[in-house]
Amino acid sequence: MIVFIICFFAFLLNIVSYKFTKYSVYKKRLVDSYGIIYKSRSTLLFFKVDNVFFSEGLLNKVFNNGSIRLSTT
């Protein structure tokens, strides 16, 4: 029973952290902000991006979304 409760709270924390993540795209940078109690923000300048990787599976095509991974120098 205790293992179930721990797994449930871990799952709930994962959903809550996903819901409170915000990405903003500006002219020269990408900013991601996340957190509920402790807010954090990081910035990626576009001129530092080396490669862009895009991934889209079958369900992603149905829901018109995907994953983007940026690698920097």
Buried (B, 14 or more C-beta within 10 A) or exposed (E): EEEEEEEEEEEEEEEEEEEEEEEEEEEEEBEEBBEEEEEEEEEEEEEEEEEEEEEEEEEEEEEEEEEEEEEEE
